Amino acid sequence: MEYLAGLIIGAAICAVAAVVGFDRDRSFYPTVLIVIAAFYVLFAVMGARGGVVLAEALIAGAFMLAAIVGYRRGLWLVAAALLVHGLFDYAHPRLFGNPGVPAWWPGFCLMVDVVLAAWLGTMLLRGTRAAGQAPR
């Protein structure tokens, strides 16, 4: 059920962003990546010890760096990082003992990440919307 919910929510995020125009700004998907990456840190703060919080924060920091570099250099990096975060979601329960993570979260977030990555990649291939000019 969490996979279906993630698929629906991911598609809804893309649809709303397209209809409202949020995705016309190249900062939209990098910002979404930063928010997504921060959730595991939040879960660690809620239910784990310091070592897990630090590990989750370091990993979130890597995704945040990818979002920043992707914003500045090219949104393909952001699309790739969203896809990699989906793989991270899949592997997360096997890698970390983070009791703050709801059991359904990894599957849910995996699907949201994959849908967002696919949508952004499609837009970039078509040369539409978020593929705007990189900042100076």
CYANA upper distance limits for C-alpha pairs under 8 A (distance plus 0.5 A):
  1 MET  CA      5 ALA  CA      6.71
  2 GLU  CA      6 GLY  CA      6.52
  2 GLU  CA    104 TRP  CA      6.28
  2 GLU  CA    105 TRP  CA      7.88
  2 GLU  CA    107 GLY  CA      6.30
  2 GLU  CA    108 PHE  CA      5.26
  3 TYR  CA      7 LEU  CA      6.64
  3 TYR  CA    107 GLY  CA      5.94
  3 TYR  CA    108 PHE  CA      5.61
  3 TYR  CA    110 LEU  CA      8.22
  3 TYR  CA    111 MET  CA      6.40
  4 LEU  CA      8 ILE  CA      6.70
  4 LEU  CA    108 PHE  CA      8.20
  4 LEU  CA    111 MET  CA      8.37
  5 ALA  CA      9 ILE  CA      6.53
  5 ALA  CA    108 PHE  CA      6.95
  6 GLY  CA     10 GLY  CA      6.30
  6 GLY  CA    107 GLY  CA      7.95
  6 GLY  CA    108 PHE  CA      4.86
  6 GLY  CA    109 CYS  CA      6.70
  6 GLY  CA    110 LEU  CA      7.84
  6 GLY  CA    111 MET  CA      5.34
  6 GLY  CA    112 VAL  CA      5.37
  7 LEU  CA     11 ALA  CA      6.60
  7 LEU  CA    108 PHE  CA      8.18
  7 LEU  CA    111 MET  CA      5.74
  7 LEU  CA    112 VAL  CA      6.30
  7 LEU  CA    115 VAL  CA      7.19
  8 ILE  CA     12 ALA  CA      6.56
  9 ILE  CA     13 ILE  CA      6.63
  9 ILE  CA    112 VAL  CA      7.10
 10 GLY  CA     14 CYS  CA      6.88
 10 GLY  CA    111 MET  CA      7.53
 10 GLY  CA    112 VAL  CA      4.80
 10 GLY  CA    113 ASP  CA      7.75
 10 GLY  CA    115 VAL  CA      6.03
 10 GLY  CA    116 LEU  CA      6.68
 11 ALA  CA     15 ALA  CA      6.55
 11 ALA  CA    112 VAL  CA      8.23
 11 ALA  CA    115 VAL  CA      6.95
 11 ALA  CA    116 LEU  CA      8.11
 12 ALA  CA     16 VAL  CA      6.45
 13 ILE  CA     17 ALA  CA      6.50
 14 CYS  CA     18 ALA  CA      6.60
 14 CYS  CA    116 LEU  CA      7.26
 14 CYS  CA    119 TRP  CA      7.53
 15 ALA  CA     19 VAL  CA      6.57
 16 VAL  CA     20 VAL  CA      6.33
 16 VAL  CA     21 GLY  CA      8.43
 16 VAL  CA     22 PHE  CA      8.47
 17 ALA  CA     21 GLY  CA      6.05
 17 ALA  CA     22 PHE  CA      5.19
 17 ALA  CA     23 ASP  CA      5.74
 18 ALA  CA     22 PHE  CA      7.00
 18 ALA  CA     23 ASP  CA      6.31
 18 ALA  CA     24 ARG  CA      8.16
 21 GLY  CA     25 ASP  CA      8.30
 22 PHE  CA     28 PHE  CA      6.91
 23 ASP  CA     27 SER  CA      8.46
 23 ASP  CA     28 PHE  CA      6.08
 23 ASP  CA     29 TYR  CA      7.74
 23 ASP  CA    129 ARG  CA      6.79
 23 ASP  CA    130 ALA  CA      5.97
 24 ARG  CA     28 PHE  CA      8.30
 24 ARG  CA    129 ARG  CA      5.05
 24 ARG  CA    130 ALA  CA      5.38
 24 ARG  CA    132 GLY  CA      8.01
 25 ASP  CA    129 ARG  CA      7.89
 25 ASP  CA    130 ALA  CA      6.19
 25 ASP  CA    132 GLY  CA      7.80
 26 ARG  CA     30 PRO  CA      8.18
 26 ARG  CA     71 TYR  CA      7.37
 26 ARG  CA     75 LEU  CA      8.23
 26 ARG  CA    129 ARG  CA      8.35
 26 ARG  CA    130 ALA  CA      5.05
 26 ARG  CA    131 ALA  CA      7.03
 26 ARG  CA    132 GLY  CA      6.56
 26 ARG  CA    133 GLN  CA      8.35
 26 ARG  CA    134 ALA  CA      8.33
 27 SER  CA     31 THR  CA      6.50
 27 SER  CA     71 TYR  CA      6.86
 27 SER  CA    130 ALA  CA      8.44
 28 PHE  CA     32 VAL  CA      6.78
 28 PHE  CA    130 ALA  CA      8.28
 29 TYR  CA     33 LEU  CA      6.65
 29 TYR  CA     78 VAL  CA      7.59
 29 TYR  CA    120 LEU  CA      8.24
 30 PRO  CA     34 ILE  CA      6.84
 30 PRO  CA     67 ALA  CA      5.12
 30 PRO  CA     68 ILE  CA      7.31
 30 PRO  CA     70 GLY  CA      7.69
 30 PRO  CA     71 TYR  CA      6.71
 30 PRO  CA     75 LEU  CA      8.45
 30 PRO  CA     78 VAL  CA      6.62
 31 THR  CA     35 VAL  CA      6.84
 31 THR  CA     67 ALA  CA      7.71
 32 VAL  CA     36 ILE  CA      6.60
 33 LEU  CA     37 ALA  CA      6.57
 33 LEU  CA     63 PHE  CA      7.68
 33 LEU  CA     64 MET  CA      7.63
 33 LEU  CA     67 ALA  CA      6.89
 33 LEU  CA     78 VAL  CA      7.96
 33 LEU  CA     81 ALA  CA      8.33
 33 LEU  CA     82 LEU  CA      6.96
 34 ILE  CA     38 ALA  CA      6.81
 34 ILE  CA     60 ALA  CA      8.20
 34 ILE  CA     63 PHE  CA      7.26
 34 ILE  CA     64 MET  CA      5.62
 34 ILE  CA     67 ALA  CA      7.10
 35 VAL  CA     39 PHE  CA      7.33
 37 ALA  CA     41 VAL  CA      8.26
 37 ALA  CA     59 ILE  CA      8.44
 37 ALA  CA     60 ALA  CA      5.38
 37 ALA  CA     61 GLY  CA      8.44
 37 ALA  CA     63 PHE  CA      6.78
 37 ALA  CA     64 MET  CA      7.61
 37 ALA  CA     85 HIS  CA      8.23
 38 ALA  CA     42 LEU  CA      6.92
 38 ALA  CA     57 ALA  CA      8.20
 38 ALA  CA     60 ALA  CA      6.37
 39 PHE  CA     43 PHE  CA      6.70
 40 TYR  CA     44 ALA  CA      6.59
 40 TYR  CA     56 GLU  CA      6.67
 40 TYR  CA     60 ALA  CA      8.22
 40 TYR  CA    101 VAL  CA      7.56
 41 VAL  CA     45 VAL  CA      6.69
 41 VAL  CA     53 VAL  CA      6.51
 41 VAL  CA     56 GLU  CA      5.78
 41 VAL  CA     57 ALA  CA      6.10
 41 VAL  CA     60 ALA  CA      7.76
 42 LEU  CA     46 MET  CA      6.75
 43 PHE  CA     47 GLY  CA      6.73
 43 PHE  CA     48 ALA  CA      8.21
 43 PHE  CA     98 ASN  CA      7.85
 43 PHE  CA     99 PRO  CA      8.26
 43 PHE  CA    100 GLY  CA      4.98
 43 PHE  CA    101 VAL  CA      5.79
 44 ALA  CA     48 ALA  CA      5.31
 44 ALA  CA     49 ARG  CA      7.78
 44 ALA  CA     52 VAL  CA      6.83
 44 ALA  CA     53 VAL  CA      5.58
 44 ALA  CA     56 GLU  CA      7.67
 44 ALA  CA     98 ASN  CA      6.37
 44 ALA  CA     99 PRO  CA      7.83
 44 ALA  CA    100 GLY  CA      6.02
 44 ALA  CA    101 VAL  CA      7.81
 45 VAL  CA     49 ARG  CA      8.09
 45 VAL  CA     53 VAL  CA      6.59
 45 VAL  CA    100 GLY  CA      8.05
 46 MET  CA    100 GLY  CA      6.03
 47 GLY  CA     98 ASN  CA      7.31
 47 GLY  CA     99 PRO  CA      5.81
 47 GLY  CA    100 GLY  CA      4.54
 47 GLY  CA    101 VAL  CA      8.29
 48 ALA  CA     52 VAL  CA      6.66
 48 ALA  CA     53 VAL  CA      7.26
 48 ALA  CA     97 GLY  CA      8.40
 48 ALA  CA     98 ASN  CA      6.10
 48 ALA  CA     99 PRO  CA      6.46
 48 ALA  CA    100 GLY  CA      6.81
 49 ARG  CA     53 VAL  CA      6.93
 50 GLY  CA     54 LEU  CA      6.60
 51 GLY  CA     55 ALA  CA      6.70
 52 VAL  CA     56 GLU  CA      6.51
 52 VAL  CA     96 PHE  CA      7.88
 52 VAL  CA     97 GLY  CA      7.96
 52 VAL  CA     98 ASN  CA      7.14
 53 VAL  CA     57 ALA  CA      6.50
 54 LEU  CA     58 LEU  CA      6.66
 55 ALA  CA     59 ILE  CA      6.84
 56 GLU  CA     60 ALA  CA      6.54
 57 ALA  CA     61 GLY  CA      6.43
 58 LEU  CA     62 ALA  CA      6.91
 59 ILE  CA     63 PHE  CA      7.06
 60 ALA  CA     64 MET  CA      6.60
 61 GLY  CA     65 LEU  CA      6.57
 62 ALA  CA     66 ALA  CA      6.75
 63 PHE  CA     67 ALA  CA      6.69
 63 PHE  CA     81 ALA  CA      7.25
 63 PHE  CA     85 HIS  CA      8.34
 64 MET  CA     68 ILE  CA      6.77
 65 LEU  CA     69 VAL  CA      6.56
 66 ALA  CA     70 GLY  CA      6.22
 66 ALA  CA     77 LEU  CA      7.26
 66 ALA  CA     78 VAL  CA      7.02
 66 ALA  CA     81 ALA  CA      7.13
 67 ALA  CA     71 TYR  CA      6.49
 67 ALA  CA     77 LEU  CA      8.04
 67 ALA  CA     78 VAL  CA      6.08
 67 ALA  CA     81 ALA  CA      8.11
 68 ILE  CA     72 ARG  CA      6.83
 69 VAL  CA     73 ARG  CA      6.28
 69 VAL  CA     74 GLY  CA      8.07
 69 VAL  CA     77 LEU  CA      8.19
 70 GLY  CA     74 GLY  CA      5.30
 70 GLY  CA     75 LEU  CA      5.48
 70 GLY  CA     76 TRP  CA      7.38
 70 GLY  CA     77 LEU  CA      5.37
 70 GLY  CA     78 VAL  CA      5.69
 71 TYR  CA     75 LEU  CA      6.39
 71 TYR  CA     78 VAL  CA      7.84
 71 TYR  CA    134 ALA  CA      7.48
 71 TYR  CA    135 PRO  CA      8.40
 72 ARG  CA    134 ALA  CA      6.16
 72 ARG  CA    135 PRO  CA      6.43
 72 ARG  CA    136 ARG  CA      8.23
 73 ARG  CA    134 ALA  CA      7.00
 74 GLY  CA     78 VAL  CA      8.10
 74 GLY  CA    134 ALA  CA      7.53
 75 LEU  CA     79 ALA  CA      6.83
 75 LEU  CA    124 LEU  CA      8.22
 75 LEU  CA    130 ALA  CA      8.45
 75 LEU  CA    131 ALA  CA      7.52
 76 TRP  CA     80 ALA  CA      6.61
 76 TRP  CA    121 GLY  CA      7.42
 76 TRP  CA    124 LEU  CA      7.94
 77 LEU  CA     81 ALA  CA      6.49
 78 VAL  CA     82 LEU  CA      6.62
 78 VAL  CA    117 ALA  CA      8.38
 79 ALA  CA     83 LEU  CA      6.88
 79 ALA  CA    116 LEU  CA      8.12
 79 ALA  CA    117 ALA  CA      5.12
 79 ALA  CA    118 ALA  CA      7.92
 79 ALA  CA    120 LEU  CA      6.53
 79 ALA  CA    121 GLY  CA      6.51
 80 ALA  CA     84 VAL  CA      6.63
 80 ALA  CA    117 ALA  CA      7.33
 81 ALA  CA     85 HIS  CA      6.46
 82 LEU  CA     86 GLY  CA      6.85
 82 LEU  CA    113 ASP  CA      5.86
 82 LEU  CA    114 VAL  CA      7.37
 82 LEU  CA    116 LEU  CA      7.54
 82 LEU  CA    117 ALA  CA      5.86
 83 LEU  CA     87 LEU  CA      7.06
 83 LEU  CA    113 ASP  CA      6.53
 83 LEU  CA    114 VAL  CA      6.00
 83 LEU  CA    117 ALA  CA      6.10
 84 VAL  CA     88 PHE  CA      6.63
 85 HIS  CA     89 ASP  CA      6.61
 85 HIS  CA    110 LEU  CA      7.91
 85 HIS  CA    113 ASP  CA      7.20
 86 GLY  CA     90 TYR  CA      6.93
 86 GLY  CA    109 CYS  CA      7.26
 86 GLY  CA    110 LEU  CA      4.69
 86 GLY  CA    111 MET  CA      7.53
 86 GLY  CA    112 VAL  CA      8.37
 86 GLY  CA    113 ASP  CA      5.67
 86 GLY  CA    114 VAL  CA      6.54
 87 LEU  CA     91 ALA  CA      6.83
 87 LEU  CA    110 LEU  CA      7.38
 88 PHE  CA     92 HIS  CA      6.15
 89 ASP  CA     93 PRO  CA      8.26
 89 ASP  CA    106 PRO  CA      5.22
 89 ASP  CA    107 GLY  CA      7.44
 89 ASP  CA    109 CYS  CA      7.04
 89 ASP  CA    110 LEU  CA      5.92
 90 TYR  CA    106 PRO  CA      6.48
 90 TYR  CA    107 GLY  CA      7.19
 90 TYR  CA    110 LEU  CA      6.93
 91 ALA  CA     95 LEU  CA      6.81
 92 HIS  CA     96 PHE  CA      6.43
 92 HIS  CA    106 PRO  CA      7.54
 93 PRO  CA     97 GLY  CA      7.55
 93 PRO  CA     98 ASN  CA      8.42
 93 PRO  CA    106 PRO  CA      8.02
101 VAL  CA    105 TRP  CA      7.11
104 TRP  CA    108 PHE  CA      6.79
105 TRP  CA    109 CYS  CA      6.34
106 PRO  CA    110 LEU  CA      6.40
107 GLY  CA    111 MET  CA      6.94
108 PHE  CA    112 VAL  CA      6.93
109 CYS  CA    113 ASP  CA      6.46
110 LEU  CA    114 VAL  CA      6.70
111 MET  CA    115 VAL  CA      6.61
112 VAL  CA    116 LEU  CA      6.65
113 ASP  CA    117 ALA  CA      6.52
114 VAL  CA    118 ALA  CA      6.51
115 VAL  CA    119 TRP  CA      6.56
116 LEU  CA    120 LEU  CA      6.55
117 ALA  CA    121 GLY  CA      6.45
118 ALA  CA    122 THR  CA      6.55
119 TRP  CA    123 MET  CA      6.74
120 LEU  CA    124 LEU  CA      6.65
120 LEU  CA    130 ALA  CA      8.23
121 GLY  CA    125 LEU  CA      6.62
122 THR  CA    126 ARG  CA      6.69
123 MET  CA    127 GLY  CA      6.45
123 MET  CA    128 THR  CA      5.76
123 MET  CA    129 ARG  CA      7.30
123 MET  CA    130 ALA  CA      7.63
123 MET  CA    131 ALA  CA      7.73
124 LEU  CA    128 THR  CA      6.81
124 LEU  CA    130 ALA  CA      7.78
124 LEU  CA    131 ALA  CA      6.10
127 GLY  CA    131 ALA  CA      6.42
128 THR  CA    132 GLY  CA      8.30
